[in-house]
Amino acid sequence: MASVAFAAVTKERAGRAVLRSLTLDIDDGTICCLVGPSGCGKSTAVRLLAGLEEPTSGEIRIDGRRVNAVPTRDRGLGMVTQTSALLPSRPTEDSVGLPLDLRHDIDRDERRWRIDEQALALDLGDVLGRPPSTLSGGEIQVAQIARAVIARPRVLLLDEPLARIDPARRGMVRADLVRLQQLYGVTTIWVTADQRDALAVADRVAVLLDGRLEQVGPPMAVYDRPRTLAVARFFGEPEIGVVRTRLGGRQVDVGIRPHELRAAGPDAEGTRFQGTVVGVEVLGRRAVATVAVEGGTLRWDGAPVRTRVGERLDLVVDPGRVHLFDADSGVAVGHPE
């Protein structure tokens, strides 16, 4: 398939940088998730790679070839966006097969086989004969995935591909997408604001915040060793708790993942915190308690469901499982700049 590289790519709109000197290499045949909150620049990066917008500066390369001026149709891409690109008045099958109709090396039998393959892989049997106006948002999105994959692109671009799919089907479609990616070995760039998608599918994640690449690496490495407090806050659910204190004459923010906390018995070893419950979210047989402590707020994932607001808690954490960030720069203590 193909490798992808962004080399110091900047995109400005109305004098404002929405993507700031993005440098990112994506290996052939891998899944790279671009993650970050709304407006961080991740969809802009995909649009630049697709040729739907031009970078203000920098280079975009596919398999080492500079493609800044190459038309979209000649970049060898498949793309799924958040808006429907299906033919509105035609059976959905016509939209799924359209990329094959534009090629001269696909005969009728091959076209039929590939459409049937996608219908089976993505459970589209009841969808193909109906026009998009009769489909749910989730069905439209799955049909667009089939359309993007059917021509065997060199690079697959997925901009929030699961956003319109109902929760009951989301995990199944996500697994189908990964299986198709592995079957074809297509280099995939997956844009999502949902870190669960990134943890489930990515070989590497690239965290973008305010148009800047904050950190890139395997998803669990980013989760376990966030480079900045901003990355730690975004990448992790429930959100990391933070307590400000002084350590060795230096003001630091202590970050503690909610699942690392536990109730402190009389002989518990570790760093202890005492505080008052200010919020409780019950999640089946467990709860997430938000606890106000001196210097900040912690979240305890694993609190008893009977926990109540106003209750006093005594919690403990293994000192080796906390994250330290410089209070001024937000950079992890001991992390290379």
N, C-alpha and C positions, 0 to 999 in steps of 0.2 A: 504494500500500500504506500504510505507516504509519511514522512516526518513533517512537522510544522515548526516554524520559528518566528517569533516576534522579536525584532531587534530595535530597541529604543523607540517604540511606536508611541506617538502622541496624537491625540485627536482633540481639536478645539472646536467648540461651537459658540458663536456669538462672543468670541474673545475669552471663553472659559474652557479650561482643560477638563474634559470628561474622562480622558485616559492619559496617564502621565508616564511617559518613557517606559512603556511596558517591554521588558525583556524576558522571554519565556521560551524554552525549548520543549517540544512535545514529541516523544519518541514514536517511531513507526509501530502501529498495531496496538497502542495503549489507549486507555481511557483517562483523560485529564478533565477533572471537574473544575470549572471556574465558579467559585462560591463567594458570596458576599451579600450584603443587604441591597435593597432596591436603590438604584442610582449609583452603584459603585463602579460601573464601567464594564461589567462582564458581558452584557449583551452588545455593547458597542464593539468590544474586541471581536466578537463573532461576526458582526456585520462587516467589519473591516476585512476579516479573513475571507468572507464571502464575496467581497467586491461590491457590496451594496452601499458602502461609503468609502471615501478615500482618506488615508491618514494625513494628518497635517505634517508629520515628519516621521522618519524611521522606515524600516523595511519589514515586509512580510514575505516569508519564503515557504514554499511547499517543496519538499524533497530537494532543498538547496537552491531552488529556482526563485528568483525575485518575481513576485506576482502583483506588485502594486498597480501596474497598468494592464494586467491581463483581465479580459472580460470574465464575468462570473461563469458563463457557460463553458469556458475553457479551463476552469480550475479543478475539475474532477470532484465536485462536492455534492453531497446530499444534505438537505437542511430541513429541520422542523422548527417552525416558529410558533409563537403563541396565538397567532391569528390564522384563520382558515385560508388555505390556498387551493381548496378543492373546487372543481368546476360546479357552479351552483345548480344547474338544471339538468345535469347528466348523472347517470348511475355512478356511484362512488368507484366502481371498478375502472371506469374510464380515467378517473383522476389517478388512481394507483398505478395504472399501466402507462400513463402519459410519458414518463421519462424513457420508456422503452420505444414508444412510437417515434421519438425524436432521433433514434439511432437506426442505422442501416444494416447493422450486423445481427439484429434480433428478428427471427422469423416468427410466424404466428404460433407455432407449437411451443417455441421457447417462451414467448410472451405469456401464453396460457399457463405453462408450467410454473413460471415465476410468480404469477398472480396467485395461483393455487397454493404455492409454497408460503407466501406471506399470509394468506387467509388462514392456513393451518397454524402457522407459527404465532399469529397474533389474535386468533379467534375472531376472524372477520367474516365468517360464513354468512351471517344474517345481515351484514352491512353492505356488501359489495353491490347488490342489486338496487339499493335505495339511493335517492339523491341526498345531498348533505342537509337539505332543509328538514328532513325527517330524522336526522341523527342527533344524539345527545352530544354535548361538548366533549365528553370523554371518547365517544365513538369517532368523532371527527379527528381528534388528536391521534388516536391509534391508526386511523386510515392514513394520516399524514406521515406517521412513522413508517408505515409500509411503503408509501410512495418514495420516501427518502432513501430507503434501503434497497429497493428493488433493482436499481441500476448498478449495484455494487460500486458505490463511490470510493474514491481513494481516501477521502476525509469526510466524516459524518459530523454535522453540526447540529446539536440539539439544544434549543433555547427553551428552557423550562418545559421539557417534553411531557411531563406528568402533571402539570399544573391544573389541567381541566379534567383530570380523571378522578373519579370518586374513590374515596379511601379504600373501599372494599376490593377494588380492582387494581389499585396503584401498585402494590407489591408484586402482583403477578405480571403486570406489564413491564415493570422494572426488570424482573428476572428474565422475561422474554427478550428485552432489549440487550441485556448482557449476553445472553446465549447467542443471539444473532451476531453481535459484535465479535464474539469469540469464534463463531463459525466462519465468518468472512475475514476476520483479522483486520477490520477497518479501523484506522486511527480515528478516535472519537473525542470531540470536545463537547462537554456536557455542561450547560449553564444551569445553575440552580441556586435558589436561596435556602433550600432545605438541606441542612447538613446530613440528614438521614440518608438522602440519596447519595451524597458524596461518600459517606462511610460505607455504604453498601456496594458501590459499583467502581469507585475510582482506583486506578493504579497510583495516581498522584492528584493532589488537590492544589489549586492556586487560589489563595485568599486575597481578594481585592477589596480595599476600603478607600473610599473617596478617590477613586481613579488610580490608586497606587497598588502595586503588587506588594503585599505585606509579608507573605511567606508562601513557599512552595515545598511540597514533599509528600511522602506517603501519608494517607489520612490519619492513621494512628500516631505517626510521628509528630504531625502538626498538633494533634489533640494532646499528646503527652508532653510535648516540648514546644509550646507556643512561643514565638519570638517576641511578641508584644502582648500587653494586657488587652489591647483591642482585639487581637486574634483570639485570645483566650475567652473573651466575653462572647464573641460571635460563634466560635467553633466549640460547641458543647451544649448539651441540653439535659437538665435545666442549666441555666446560665451559672457560670462560676461565681462563687461568693468572694468578696474582697474586703479586707480589713487593712487599714493604714496604721503603721506603727514605725518606730525607730529601731534600727538594727545596726549596731556598730557605729553609731553616730550618723547614720544615713537613713533618710526617710524612705520607706519602701511600702509598696502595696503587696500584701500577702494574699495570693489567690488559692482558693480551696475548692476543688470539684465537689459537688454535692454528694456524690456516692462515696467519697473518702471519709466523711464524718460518721461517727457512731456515738451512741450514748455512752457517757463516761461513768463507769462503775467506780466504787471507792478505791480500787487498786489499779485503775486504768493507767497505762503509760502512754505518753505522747503530749502534744500541745493541747491545752484545755481552753475552752471558751464557755463562758456563761452568758446567757442572754434571754430575751423575752420573745416569744412567738408573736409575730405581727401578721402572719398570713399562713393559710394551710390550703393546699390543693390535694384532694383525695384522688388517687389513681388506682382504683380497684382495691387490692389488699394492702397497699402502702400509700404513704402520703409524702408530699414535699412540703416541708415546713420552712418558712422564711423567718429568720431569727435575727433580731437586732442585738448586736454585741458592741462592746466598746471599740470604736474606730471604724465601724462599718456594718455590713449585713452579710450573713451566711445563709446558704440554703442546704437543707438536710434532706437528701433523697433516701428514704427508708424510714422516715418517722412513722410511728404507729398511727393508724387511721383515727384513733381517738384523741390525737393531739388537738389542742384548742388554742385559739388566739388568747394571749395574755399569760399563757403558761410559761413558767421558768424552766429552762433546759440547761443541762450540763453536758457539753459535747467534747469529743477529743478526736484528734487526727494524728496520724503518724507523721513526724516532722519531715521524713523523706518524701512525702507525697504532696507537699505544698509547693507553690510556684511563687517566686519572688520577682517583683518588677520595680525598677527605679520609679519613684513617685513623680519625678519631673518628666522624664523621657518616655516612660511606659515600656521601655525595653527590658526584657528579662535579664535579671542579674546573672552575669556570667555568660550570657549569650553573645556571640560575635555580632558586631553591627553589620 
